[in-house]
């Protein structure tokens, strides 16, 4: 069995120390050494969602830990890229600073760019981004793997930033009414593909109305999902106290417990 070299390390607040620990692990830990950009990409997504959960729960101690996990992935990917001479951590740091400075001309620029509110900042950001990257479409910057609601909202925002948008949510509501009618008509047929298309159009329109009202579809649905989880768990726990499961109770009983949960849990 190969003799492993031991290293001395202790936690610190210095970024360079984190880079050193990652470099040591990459060269001396069998698991870390085995990883690739592709093998840990899903873990990175998982860490981001855990950070979002900590934000939703207002748990700052947990958020601190989850941000550290995300930072670990940034450092891990940079270490692997350095090994292949693609880029290093310094390049990552330079690139993000360059982006922030160039896309905030109203703060760092020496021209007359003015941004009186956050909406103008967003519009300027998209215009500069498209010009920098030579994209043919403003929608190219929306990752295809985003959750559906979030991707819909981001595409609508980007299209709106260049003027393709309604001005108010009541204007968009007319389109929503139209999509509701078309979805209902589709449900009355046996055309599954058509039903799915119209359902998608309806969801897209709902996102649009909410966006124009200043709401975030992904956040709103996540809040509702969590609310449903709390209330349904209350039903299960209440039934368990009587020695029963949900499968052994009636809909009327569960509805009554649901109402209790609404009163107690909100």
C-alpha positions as CSV (number, residue, x, y, z in Angstrom):
1,X,0.0,0.0,0.0
2,X,1.4,3.4,-1.0
3,X,2.6,5.5,1.9
4,X,0.7,8.8,2.0
5,X,2.4,12.1,2.7
6,X,1.1,14.1,5.6
7,X,0.7,17.9,5.4
8,X,0.2,20.6,8.0
9,X,-2.8,22.9,7.6
10,X,-5.1,24.9,9.7
11,X,-8.2,27.0,8.8
12,X,-7.6,30.7,8.2
13,X,-9.3,33.7,6.7
14,X,-6.8,33.9,3.8
15,X,-7.8,33.0,0.3
16,X,-4.3,31.9,-0.6
17,X,-4.5,29.3,2.2
18,X,-7.7,27.9,0.6
19,X,-6.0,27.6,-2.7
20,X,-3.1,25.8,-1.0
21,X,-5.4,23.3,0.7
22,X,-7.2,22.6,-2.6
23,X,-3.9,22.1,-4.4
24,X,-2.7,19.6,-1.7
25,X,-6.0,17.7,-1.9
26,X,-5.9,17.6,-5.7
27,X,-2.5,16.0,-5.6
28,X,-2.8,13.8,-2.6
29,X,-6.4,12.7,-2.0
30,X,-7.5,9.8,-4.2
31,X,-11.1,11.1,-4.5
32,X,-10.1,14.7,-5.3
33,X,-7.5,13.6,-7.7
34,X,-10.0,11.5,-9.6
35,X,-12.5,14.3,-10.3
36,X,-13.1,16.2,-13.5
37,X,-15.1,19.3,-14.4
38,X,-17.9,17.0,-15.6
39,X,-17.9,14.7,-12.5
40,X,-18.6,17.4,-10.0
41,X,-20.9,19.7,-12.0
42,X,-24.1,18.3,-10.5
43,X,-22.6,18.7,-7.0
44,X,-22.1,22.4,-7.8
45,X,-25.8,22.8,-8.8
46,X,-26.8,21.0,-5.5
47,X,-24.7,23.4,-3.4
48,X,-26.3,26.4,-5.1
49,X,-29.8,25.1,-4.2
50,X,-28.7,24.5,-0.6
51,X,-27.6,28.1,-0.4
52,X,-30.9,29.2,-1.7
53,X,-32.7,27.1,0.9
54,X,-30.6,28.8,3.6
55,X,-31.6,32.2,2.3
56,X,-35.3,31.2,2.2
57,X,-35.0,30.0,5.8
58,X,-33.1,33.1,6.9
59,X,-30.4,30.9,8.4
60,X,-27.2,33.0,8.1
61,X,-25.0,30.4,9.8
62,X,-26.1,27.8,7.3
63,X,-25.7,30.3,4.4
64,X,-22.1,31.0,5.5
65,X,-21.4,27.3,5.2
66,X,-23.1,26.9,1.9
67,X,-21.3,29.9,0.4
68,X,-18.1,28.1,1.4
69,X,-19.2,25.0,-0.4
70,X,-19.9,27.0,-3.5
71,X,-16.5,28.7,-3.2
72,X,-14.9,25.3,-2.9
73,X,-16.3,24.4,-6.3
74,X,-15.0,27.6,-7.8
75,X,-11.5,26.8,-6.5
76,X,-11.8,23.2,-7.5
77,X,-12.6,24.0,-11.1
78,X,-9.9,26.6,-11.2
79,X,-7.3,24.1,-9.9
80,X,-8.3,21.5,-12.5
81,X,-8.1,24.2,-15.3
82,X,-4.7,25.3,-14.1
83,X,-3.5,21.7,-14.4
84,X,-4.5,21.7,-18.1
85,X,-3.1,25.2,-18.6
86,X,-6.5,26.5,-19.5
87,X,-6.7,29.2,-16.9
88,X,-6.0,29.7,-13.2
89,X,-7.7,31.4,-10.2
90,X,-6.1,34.7,-11.1
91,X,-7.7,34.6,-14.5
92,X,-11.1,33.9,-12.9
93,X,-10.7,36.9,-10.5
94,X,-9.5,39.2,-13.3
95,X,-12.4,38.2,-15.6
96,X,-15.1,38.9,-13.1
97,X,-13.6,42.3,-12.1
98,X,-13.2,43.2,-15.8
99,X,-16.9,42.3,-16.3
100,X,-18.1,44.3,-13.3
101,X,-16.1,47.4,-14.2
102,X,-17.0,47.4,-17.9
103,X,-20.7,46.8,-17.3
104,X,-21.1,49.6,-14.8
105,X,-20.0,52.6,-16.8
106,X,-22.2,54.8,-14.7
107,X,-19.9,53.9,-11.7
108,X,-16.5,53.3,-13.2
109,X,-16.6,54.9,-16.6
110,X,-15.2,58.2,-17.7
111,X,-18.1,59.0,-20.0
112,X,-21.6,60.5,-19.5
113,X,-23.4,57.3,-18.9
114,X,-26.2,57.8,-16.3
115,X,-28.3,55.2,-14.6
116,X,-31.0,56.7,-12.5
117,X,-32.6,53.4,-11.4
118,X,-32.0,49.7,-11.3
119,X,-34.1,49.1,-14.5
120,X,-31.8,51.3,-16.5
121,X,-28.8,49.5,-15.1
122,X,-30.3,46.2,-16.2
123,X,-30.9,47.5,-19.7
124,X,-27.4,48.9,-20.0
125,X,-26.0,45.6,-18.7
126,X,-27.7,43.6,-21.4
127,X,-26.7,46.0,-24.2
128,X,-23.0,45.9,-23.1
129,X,-23.1,42.2,-22.7
130,X,-24.5,41.6,-26.2
131,X,-21.9,44.0,-27.7
132,X,-19.0,42.4,-25.8
133,X,-19.8,38.8,-26.7
134,X,-21.0,39.5,-30.2
135,X,-24.2,37.6,-29.7
136,X,-26.8,37.5,-32.4
137,X,-29.6,37.2,-29.9
138,X,-30.1,38.6,-26.4
139,X,-31.6,35.3,-25.5
140,X,-28.3,33.4,-26.1
141,X,-27.2,34.3,-22.5
142,X,-30.1,32.3,-20.9
143,X,-28.8,28.8,-19.9
144,X,-30.9,26.0,-21.4
145,X,-30.6,24.0,-18.2
146,X,-32.3,26.5,-15.9
147,X,-35.6,25.4,-14.3
148,X,-38.5,26.1,-16.6
149,X,-40.1,28.9,-14.7
150,X,-36.8,30.7,-14.1
151,X,-35.8,30.3,-17.7
152,X,-39.1,31.7,-18.9
153,X,-38.7,34.8,-16.6
154,X,-35.1,35.4,-17.7
155,X,-36.0,35.2,-21.4
156,X,-38.9,37.6,-20.9
157,X,-36.7,40.0,-18.9
158,X,-34.0,40.0,-21.6
159,X,-36.5,40.5,-24.4
160,X,-38.1,43.3,-22.3
161,X,-34.8,45.0,-21.9
162,X,-34.6,45.7,-25.6
163,X,-38.2,46.9,-25.9
164,X,-40.1,43.7,-26.7
165,X,-42.6,43.9,-23.8
166,X,-45.9,45.1,-22.5
167,X,-45.7,48.1,-20.2
168,X,-48.0,46.8,-17.5
169,X,-49.4,43.6,-16.2
170,X,-53.0,44.4,-17.1
171,X,-51.9,44.4,-20.8
172,X,-50.3,41.0,-20.4
173,X,-53.4,39.7,-18.6
174,X,-55.3,39.9,-21.9
175,X,-52.9,37.3,-23.3
176,X,-53.3,35.2,-20.2
177,X,-57.1,35.1,-20.6
178,X,-56.5,34.0,-24.2
179,X,-54.2,31.2,-23.2
180,X,-56.6,30.0,-20.4
181,X,-59.3,29.6,-23.0
182,X,-57.0,27.8,-25.5
183,X,-55.8,25.5,-22.8
184,X,-59.4,24.6,-21.7
185,X,-60.3,23.9,-25.3
186,X,-57.2,21.6,-25.6
187,X,-58.2,19.7,-22.5
188,X,-61.6,18.9,-24.1
189,X,-59.8,17.1,-26.9
190,X,-57.7,13.9,-26.9
191,X,-54.7,15.6,-28.5
192,X,-52.0,15.2,-25.8
193,X,-49.3,17.1,-27.7
194,X,-51.7,20.1,-28.1
195,X,-52.7,20.0,-24.4
196,X,-49.0,20.1,-23.5
197,X,-48.3,23.0,-25.8
198,X,-51.2,25.0,-24.6
199,X,-50.3,24.3,-21.0
200,X,-46.8,25.5,-21.6
201,X,-48.2,28.7,-23.2
202,X,-50.4,29.2,-20.2
203,X,-47.5,28.9,-17.8
204,X,-45.4,31.2,-19.8
205,X,-48.1,33.8,-19.8
206,X,-48.6,33.5,-16.0
207,X,-44.9,34.1,-15.5
208,X,-45.1,37.2,-17.7
209,X,-48.0,38.7,-15.8
210,X,-46.2,38.1,-12.5
211,X,-43.0,39.5,-13.8
212,X,-44.7,42.7,-14.9
213,X,-46.2,42.9,-11.4
214,X,-42.7,42.8,-10.0
215,X,-42.9,39.1,-8.9
216,X,-40.5,36.3,-9.4
217,X,-42.1,33.1,-10.6
218,X,-39.5,30.7,-9.3
219,X,-39.4,32.2,-5.8
220,X,-43.2,32.3,-5.7
221,X,-43.6,28.7,-6.6
222,X,-40.8,27.6,-4.2
223,X,-42.6,29.4,-1.4
224,X,-45.9,27.7,-2.3
225,X,-44.2,24.3,-2.5
226,X,-42.7,24.8,1.0
227,X,-46.1,25.9,2.3
228,X,-47.7,22.8,0.9
229,X,-45.0,20.7,2.4
230,X,-45.6,22.2,5.9
231,X,-49.4,21.8,5.7
232,X,-49.3,18.2,4.3
233,X,-46.7,17.2,6.9
234,X,-49.1,18.5,9.5
235,X,-51.9,16.3,8.1
236,X,-49.5,13.2,8.3
237,X,-48.3,14.0,11.8
238,X,-51.9,14.6,13.1
239,X,-53.1,11.3,11.6
240,X,-50.0,9.5,13.0
241,X,-51.0,10.6,16.5
242,X,-54.2,8.6,16.1
243,X,-52.3,5.6,14.7
244,X,-53.3,6.1,11.1
245,X,-51.8,7.0,7.7
246,X,-53.2,9.2,5.0
247,X,-54.1,6.1,3.0
248,X,-56.4,5.1,5.9
249,X,-58.2,8.4,6.2
250,X,-60.9,10.1,4.1
251,X,-60.6,13.2,2.0
252,X,-63.0,15.0,4.3
253,X,-60.7,14.2,7.3
254,X,-57.6,15.4,5.5
255,X,-59.4,18.6,4.3
256,X,-60.3,19.4,7.9
257,X,-56.7,18.9,9.0
258,X,-55.6,21.1,6.1
259,X,-57.8,23.9,7.4
260,X,-56.2,23.4,10.8
261,X,-52.8,23.6,9.3
262,X,-53.7,26.9,7.5
263,X,-54.8,28.4,10.8
264,X,-51.8,27.2,12.8
265,X,-49.0,27.4,10.2
266,X,-50.2,30.0,7.8
